Amino acid sequence: MKKLPAGILIVDDDLDILVSARIFLKQHFQQVSICQDPKELHGIISQGETDIIMLDMNYRKGTNDGKEGLYWLKFLQETDPTLIVVLMTAYGDVELAVESLKSGATDFILKPWNNEKLLATLSAAWKLRSASKKLQKAEQVQESLQNDLLGPPTPLSNGHNVAMSEVMNTIRKAAPTDANFLILGENGTGKQVTAMEIHRLSVRAREVFIHVDLGALHANLFESELFGHAKGAFTDAREDKPGRFELAEGGTLFLDEIGNLPLHLQSKLLHALQNRTISRVGENRMRQVNIRLICATNMPLYEMVREGTFREDLLFRINTVELTLPPLRERTEDIQALADQFLRQFNTKYRKTLGLRKDARDALLRYPWPGNIRELQHVIERAVIMAEGEEIQESDLHLSSRKAEVPAATGPAAAMDLSSMEQQLIKSALEKHKGNISKAASELGLTRAALYRRMEKFGL
Ligand SMILES: Nc1ncnc2c1ncn2[C@@H]1O[C@H](COP(=O)(O)OP(=O)(O)OP(=O)(O)O)[C@@H](O)[C@H]1O
């Protein structure tokens, strides 16, 4: 029979017991060690090879109250709470057994034992130990993936722009509470980065941050993606699947582009938020959920409420704290700092040491940035790649060609008809790149999903 890959340590003052237990257990477990004096426990377990400890309850001659065993059990729990401890005693004292189980022992075995029973007890203990090891590993992997996903924190504000300072102030106050956040702002203004910052500053920071882009999902998939589905609920539902609500359990759920949620799912979402329960598609059972909700959109939700395309009661559920991120053209005082930050980032990425010449800096301030921070980031990245001298100059930014595509006015007047400007920009970029979505999206400083959404919106 294959030996189980467990490290067993037997602790007893009786050498005969130690030796006979070791001979038997060696046939079934990869590593079996013995210890006659529990004072040596610390040294042995610090070697990290022990999974399960069989611990005697009494060590001094004439004592049978089990106090020593309970003392060492407590010591082991404090030293390494993941260790599995099976207590043993020659006396069938039920009260002591109950007390030791309450104190954290996994099981209890009476001496003299029956070998089959001992093997069954230790095999069960090993199953428990390996499950908890796997869980520990999965938690470590999750934490590291989460850190990779969130990346290093992005400083949202450098304190120059008043509107952004107010946003930061609100975040600092409300992020540690469990209040729902609604983040409004044009594309590329940093809504996702802001949501991550709220998560980082919350009590859920060590839990998951789950992002659902409702703008990039096909409308048919919304419900099962959010709430999960039962096997057989629809043709492709080959197995039970939890939705993002369940995956975000204990953490933060970020619903991006909430304005795209169809009305019938708005009521299901409202129900979930009011009752803190969800049901998977094709299932009647209600499941409890514990999430912090952050929503974001660039759509005019209040207007949509007036038009009847967004539920007012849902809006008031999700906007406990509302943030409006200013467009970049209204935070010109931050453009230099952001550009310098991106320059450092892309100089490092492309192993360059480029500077930014004054004419280029001035051009950055004059440009209206319809694609906001994301567009600035793309412009600097492309300039770093393409620039030939030691400094990036105005012509490396190619802003005039972008501007030429912007119809009519720039500056504040542009904001008055942002929608037609956006439509025109998208059309031109698509024509220029002969319908190549990736290239057009890159030029516009949008993600492919964001471009698709806009094309759908404008019927392009
Ligand atoms: N304060 C900031 N500092 C540095 N980079 C930023 C900042 N805010 C946003 N960015 C960068 O700008 C880009 C767009 O940000 P983000 O995705 O958060 O915007 P968004 O408003 O969610 O966009 P969309 O509406 O298109 O989804 C990202 O690459 C992000 O890293």
PDBQT file of the ligand as one rigid body, heavy atoms in Angstrom, charges set to zero:
ROOT
HETATM    1  N1  LIG A 501      -4.770  59.305 -11.585  1.00  0.00    +0.000 N 
HETATM    2  C1  LIG A 501      -4.229  58.529 -12.502  1.00  0.00    +0.000 A 
HETATM    3  N2  LIG A 501      -2.895  58.432 -12.594  1.00  0.00    +0.000 NA
HETATM    4  C2  LIG A 501      -2.320  57.656 -13.520  1.00  0.00    +0.000 A 
HETATM    5  N3  LIG A 501      -3.001  56.918 -14.423  1.00  0.00    +0.000 NA
HETATM    6  C3  LIG A 501      -4.318  56.969 -14.375  1.00  0.00    +0.000 A 
HETATM    7  C4  LIG A 501      -5.018  57.766 -13.415  1.00  0.00    +0.000 A 
HETATM    8  N4  LIG A 501      -6.330  57.627 -13.624  1.00  0.00    +0.000 NA
HETATM    9  C5  LIG A 501      -6.457  56.779 -14.669  1.00  0.00    +0.000 A 
HETATM   10  N5  LIG A 501      -5.256  56.387 -15.111  1.00  0.00    +0.000 N 
HETATM   11  C6  LIG A 501      -4.988  55.482 -16.251  1.00  0.00    +0.000 C 
HETATM   12  O1  LIG A 501      -5.853  55.853 -17.293  1.00  0.00    +0.000 OA
HETATM   13  C7  LIG A 501      -6.426  54.711 -17.913  1.00  0.00    +0.000 C 
HETATM   14  C8  LIG A 501      -7.937  54.796 -17.811  1.00  0.00    +0.000 C 
HETATM   15  O2  LIG A 501      -8.324  54.665 -16.469  1.00  0.00    +0.000 OA
HETATM   16  P1  LIG A 501      -9.620  53.846 -16.060  1.00  0.00    +0.000 P 
HETATM   17  O3  LIG A 501      -9.692  52.562 -16.815  1.00  0.00    +0.000 OA
HETATM   18  O4  LIG A 501      -9.664  53.792 -14.571  1.00  0.00    +0.000 OA
HETATM   19  O5  LIG A 501     -10.734  54.853 -16.617  1.00  0.00    +0.000 OA
HETATM   20  P2  LIG A 501     -12.292  54.608 -16.767  1.00  0.00    +0.000 P 
HETATM   21  O6  LIG A 501     -12.919  55.913 -16.438  1.00  0.00    +0.000 OA
HETATM   22  O7  LIG A 501     -12.700  53.429 -15.935  1.00  0.00    +0.000 OA
HETATM   23  O8  LIG A 501     -12.407  54.293 -18.306  1.00  0.00    +0.000 OA
HETATM   24  P3  LIG A 501     -13.644  53.609 -19.128  1.00  0.00    +0.000 P 
HETATM   25  O9  LIG A 501     -14.849  54.423 -18.829  1.00  0.00    +0.000 OA
HETATM   26  O10 LIG A 501     -13.219  53.703 -20.529  1.00  0.00    +0.000 OA
HETATM   27  O11 LIG A 501     -13.758  52.201 -18.634  1.00  0.00    +0.000 OA
HETATM   28  C9  LIG A 501      -5.860  53.497 -17.212  1.00  0.00    +0.000 C 
HETATM   29  O12 LIG A 501      -4.782  53.002 -17.983  1.00  0.00    +0.000 OA
HETATM   30  C10 LIG A 501      -5.369  54.051 -15.895  1.00  0.00    +0.000 C 
HETATM   31  O13 LIG A 501      -4.251  53.331 -15.435  1.00  0.00    +0.000 OA
ENDROOT
TORSDOF 0
